[in-house]
Amino acid sequence: MVIFGHTGRMPVETKEEASYRQEGGVVHLSGRLDAEGSARLWRTIFQRSHKKRDAVKSIDASGLTYCDGAGIALLFALSRQTKASIDHLAPEFQKLLDQFSSDSFDRPVDPPRKISAIEKLGMGGAEFGRDLYDQVVFLGRMSVVSVRTFFRPSLVRWGDVWRIFEKAGVNAVGIVGMIGFLMGLIMAFQSAIPLKQFGVDIFVINLVALAMFRELGAIMTAILLAGRSGSAFAAEIGTMKVNEELNALKTMGIDDARFLVAPRMIAGIIATPLLSIYANLMGLLGGFIVMMSFGFPFAALYRQVTANVEISDILSGLIKSVVFGVLVAGIGCLRGLQTRSGATAVGDSTTRAVVSGIVLIVITDAIFAVIFYVLNF
């Protein structure tokens, strides 16, 4: 027995394309205003002459069966340019269109509010207060860490200390030596002219030696480290804070002051005096070369230096360099910990670290100058 079954084709869903027709002052839209159809109609409508577009008085949207965001954008742009009304739009599409208002596009952007001088003063005072608070808290935390590490040196990550010392100290030998040598060379040439007029140009080497050992060696090295190592400390810790690595350390119960700041502080305290001594010797070498080019023998210059440079002159520069090392490392780490979120946060912290470090170095050097004068040291 043969059973005959009914066979037929499955219905095929046809996609109704969007169409556009203008009759007088009325534009008729029909079909699906999806992304594809809206793009096609957009080119068709807005390539027409301005005269035909200006004649449009109303838009008949009764034939629209579908309208997404692209279609709403087309309706809004057409209505806005022709000043025509949109009629017979389905309620579900009208809700989308009602979310747009031509007033919000035509309204001029409000100019930024001008901050008065009183507000700027208040904001600056508040920022200064927050920064001072952070410095006091940082100083207290580092005091606690210093006491703990003094009695328990095993708490210090000495591997990190030597790694940071290599980057901040050993790798800076070249630039510090070159600057020190040039400073001695410049001072010798500049001071030789006036001293030669009085016939005491042999004392040029005394001036170079005292200036380098007491003042220039330490402060020049500290300023170089502030721009080189202090900024690096701020950038490293600031990047860790932006990436929320500091929060991860706190979650694991690790003190960031002991884990990150202490190794950098110790490395700075060790590196700065050693680099200062090296800068002093290179500056003295530059002065010796200039004086020997003037015809003075090495032995006479050596006697001048050893007879006039005392141990107190060398110690004064070393004491300054130790304090400068603490300032450079401490300010760099503090600015890194103060880093906020944002694309420019790390750069801002780096800039603040360098500027704050140099300013504090100069202020501290002025304080030392007064103290050494009073103590006749």
C-alpha positions in Angstrom: 0.0 0.0 0.0 1.3 3.3 -0.9 0.6 6.2 1.3 0.7 9.5 -0.4 1.7 12.3 1.9 1.2 15.9 1.5 4.4 17.6 0.4 4.9 21.4 0.4 7.5 24.0 0.7 8.3 25.5 4.1 7.4 29.2 4.3 10.4 31.4 3.7 10.5 34.6 5.8 11.0 37.5 3.6 12.7 40.6 4.9 10.8 43.7 4.1 13.3 46.4 3.1 13.0 50.0 4.1 11.6 52.3 1.5 11.3 56.0 1.1 8.8 58.0 -1.0 8.1 61.7 -1.1 4.8 63.0 -2.3 4.7 66.8 -2.2 5.5 67.9 1.4 4.9 64.4 2.9 7.7 61.8 3.2 6.4 58.2 3.5 8.7 55.7 5.3 7.9 51.9 5.3 9.6 48.6 6.0 12.3 47.8 8.5 14.5 50.7 9.7 17.4 48.6 10.9 21.1 49.3 10.6 21.3 48.2 7.0 18.1 49.8 5.8 18.7 53.1 7.7 22.2 53.4 6.2 20.8 52.9 2.7 18.0 55.5 3.2 20.4 57.9 4.9 22.5 58.1 1.7 19.4 58.3 -0.5 17.7 61.1 1.6 20.6 63.3 2.4 22.1 63.2 -1.1 18.9 64.8 -2.4 19.0 68.5 -3.1 18.3 71.0 -0.3 15.3 72.3 -2.2 13.5 68.9 -2.0 14.4 68.4 1.6 13.3 71.8 2.6 9.8 71.1 1.0 9.1 68.3 3.5 6.4 69.3 6.0 5.7 66.0 7.7 7.0 62.4 7.9 4.5 59.6 7.7 5.9 56.6 9.7 2.8 54.5 9.6 4.4 52.0 7.3 7.3 51.2 9.6 7.3 47.6 10.9 10.6 47.7 12.7 12.8 50.5 14.0 16.0 50.2 16.1 18.5 52.7 17.3 19.8 53.4 13.7 16.3 54.0 12.5 15.6 56.4 15.4 18.7 58.3 14.5 17.5 58.6 10.9 14.1 59.9 12.0 15.7 62.3 14.4 18.2 63.7 11.9 15.5 64.0 9.1 13.1 65.8 11.5 15.8 68.1 12.8 17.0 69.2 9.4 13.6 69.6 7.7 11.8 70.9 10.8 9.0 68.4 9.8 6.8 66.5 12.2 6.8 62.7 12.5 3.3 61.3 12.3 1.7 57.9 12.8 4.8 56.4 14.5 4.0 53.2 16.4 3.9 53.7 20.2 6.8 51.4 20.9 9.0 53.4 18.5 7.7 56.7 19.7 9.0 55.9 23.2 12.5 55.6 21.8 12.2 58.8 19.8 10.9 60.7 22.8 14.2 60.1 24.6 15.9 62.5 22.2 15.4 66.2 22.2 16.6 68.8 19.7 16.9 71.3 22.6 19.7 69.2 24.2 21.7 69.4 20.9 21.0 73.0 20.1 21.8 74.3 23.6 25.3 75.8 23.8 27.7 74.1 26.2 28.0 75.9 29.5 31.4 77.5 29.9 33.5 76.0 32.8 32.9 77.7 36.1 35.7 80.1 37.0 37.3 79.3 40.3 37.8 82.4 42.5 41.0 83.3 44.2 39.5 82.5 47.6 38.5 79.0 46.4 42.0 78.4 45.0 43.5 79.5 48.3 41.2 77.2 50.2 42.0 74.3 47.9 45.7 74.9 48.2 45.4 75.0 51.9 43.5 71.8 52.0 46.0 70.1 49.7 48.9 71.4 51.9 47.1 70.0 55.0 46.6 66.6 53.5 50.2 66.5 52.3 51.5 67.5 55.7 49.3 64.8 57.3 50.7 62.2 54.9 54.2 63.3 55.7 53.7 63.0 59.4 52.1 59.5 59.1 54.9 58.4 56.7 57.5 59.7 59.2 55.9 57.8 62.0 55.6 54.6 60.1 59.3 54.8 59.0 60.3 55.5 62.6 58.6 52.3 63.7 60.2 50.3 60.8 63.6 51.8 61.6 63.5 50.8 65.2 62.3 47.2 64.3 65.0 46.8 61.6 67.7 48.1 63.9 67.1 45.4 66.5 66.1 42.7 63.9 68.2 43.2 60.7 66.8 40.0 59.4 63.5 41.8 58.7 65.2 43.8 55.9 65.1 42.4 52.4 68.8 42.7 51.8 68.6 41.3 48.3 66.3 44.2 47.3 68.6 46.6 49.1 71.6 45.6 47.0 69.6 45.5 43.8 68.3 49.0 44.4 71.8 50.2 45.5 73.1 49.0 42.1 70.4 50.8 40.2 70.5 54.0 42.2 74.2 54.1 43.2 76.5 52.0 40.9 74.6 52.9 37.7 74.9 56.6 38.6 78.7 56.6 38.9 79.2 57.8 35.4 76.9 60.9 35.5 78.0 61.8 39.0 81.7 61.6 38.1 81.3 63.6 34.9 79.3 66.4 36.7 81.8 66.5 39.6 84.8 66.7 37.2 83.2 69.5 35.2 82.3 71.4 38.4 85.9 71.3 39.6 87.1 72.3 36.1 84.6 75.2 35.9 85.4 76.5 39.4 89.1 76.4 38.7 88.9 78.4 35.5 86.4 80.9 36.9 88.3 81.6 40.1 91.7 81.7 38.5 91.0 84.9 36.7 90.3 87.2 39.8 92.8 85.4 42.1 95.6 85.8 39.5 95.1 89.6 39.6 96.2 89.4 43.2 99.0 87.0 42.6 97.4 84.2 44.7 96.2 81.9 42.0 97.8 79.0 43.9 94.8 79.2 46.3 92.4 78.3 43.5 92.9 74.6 44.4 92.0 75.5 48.0 88.8 77.0 46.9 87.9 74.0 44.7 88.7 71.5 47.4 86.7 73.3 50.2 83.7 74.0 47.9 83.5 70.4 46.8 84.1 68.8 50.2 81.8 71.1 52.2 79.1 72.0 49.8 79.0 71.1 46.1 79.8 67.4 46.2 76.9 66.6 48.5 74.2 68.9 47.1 75.1 68.2 43.5 74.9 64.4 44.1 71.7 64.7 46.0 70.0 66.8 43.2 71.2 64.2 40.6 69.8 61.4 42.7 66.5 63.3 43.2 66.0 63.5 39.4 67.3 60.0 38.7 66.5 57.7 41.6 63.8 59.7 43.5 61.7 59.8 40.4 62.3 56.1 39.8 61.1 55.3 43.3 57.9 57.3 42.8 57.2 55.8 39.4 57.7 52.2 40.7 55.6 52.5 43.8 53.0 54.7 42.0 52.6 52.1 39.2 52.1 49.4 41.8 49.4 51.5 43.5 47.6 52.1 40.2 47.7 48.4 39.4 46.4 47.7 43.0 49.5 45.7 43.9 49.7 47.6 47.2 46.2 46.5 48.0 47.3 42.9 47.3 50.2 43.3 49.8 47.9 44.6 52.5 45.5 41.7 51.8 48.4 39.3 52.4 49.3 41.1 55.6 52.6 42.5 54.3 53.6 46.0 55.4 54.4 48.1 52.4 56.7 50.4 54.4 58.9 47.4 55.4 58.6 45.6 52.1 59.0 48.6 49.6 60.1 51.7 51.4 62.8 50.4 53.9 65.0 48.8 51.2 65.0 52.0 49.2 65.7 54.2 52.2 68.7 52.0 53.2 70.0 51.9 49.6 69.7 55.7 49.5 71.5 56.2 52.8 74.4 54.0 51.6 74.6 55.3 48.0 74.5 59.0 48.6 77.6 59.4 50.8 79.7 57.1 48.6 78.7 59.0 45.5 79.4 62.3 47.3 82.9 61.2 48.1 83.4 60.1 44.5 82.1 63.5 43.2 84.5 65.3 45.6 87.5 63.4 44.2 86.4 63.9 40.6 85.9 67.6 41.2 89.4 67.8 42.9 90.8 66.0 39.8 89.3 68.6 37.5 90.8 71.4 39.6 94.2 69.7 39.6 94.2 69.3 35.8 93.4 73.1 35.4 96.1 74.1 37.9 98.7 71.8 36.4 97.9 73.4 33.0 98.8 76.7 34.5 102.2 75.4 35.4 101.8 74.4 39.1 103.4 71.1 40.1 101.3 68.3 41.5 103.2 68.2 44.7 102.5 71.9 45.5 98.8 71.4 44.8 98.7 68.3 47.0 100.4 70.2 49.9 97.9 73.0 49.5 94.9 70.7 49.8 96.2 68.6 52.7 97.2 71.7 54.6 93.9 73.5 54.3 91.2 70.8 54.1 90.4 69.6 57.6 88.6 66.5 58.7 85.6 68.7 59.7 85.3 69.9 56.1 85.0 66.3 54.9 82.6 65.3 57.7 80.3 68.2 57.1 79.8 67.1 53.5 79.3 63.5 54.6 76.7 64.4 57.2 74.8 66.4 54.6 74.9 63.6 52.1 73.4 61.1 54.6 70.5 63.4 55.3 70.1 64.1 51.6 69.9 60.4 50.9 67.1 60.0 53.4 65.2 62.9 51.9 65.6 61.7 48.3 64.5 58.1 49.0 61.8 59.2 51.5 60.2 61.8 49.3 60.3 59.5 46.3 58.6 56.7 48.2 56.0 59.1 49.8 55.0 60.5 46.4 54.7 57.0 45.0 52.4 56.0 47.9 50.3 59.2 47.3 49.6 58.3 43.7 46.0 58.7 42.7 44.2 56.8 39.9 44.2 58.1 36.4 46.3 58.1 33.2 48.5 61.0 34.4 48.8 59.9 38.1 52.2 58.3 37.9 53.6 61.2 35.9 52.3 63.7 38.4 53.8 61.7 41.3 57.1 61.6 39.5 57.1 65.3 39.0 56.2 66.0 42.6 58.9 63.7 43.8 61.6 65.5 41.9 60.4 69.0 42.7 59.8 68.3 46.4 63.1 66.5 46.7 65.1 69.3 45.2 63.3 72.0 47.3 63.8 70.0 50.5 67.5 69.4 49.7 68.1 73.2 49.3 66.1 74.1 52.4 68.0 71.4 54.4 71.3 72.6 53.1 70.5 76.2 54.2 69.7 74.9 57.7 73.0 73.0 57.8 74.8 76.2 56.7 73.3 78.1 59.7 74.0 75.3 62.1 77.6 74.8 61.0 78.2 78.6 61.2 76.9 78.8 64.7 78.9 75.7 65.8 82.0 76.9 63.9 82.1 73.5 62.3 
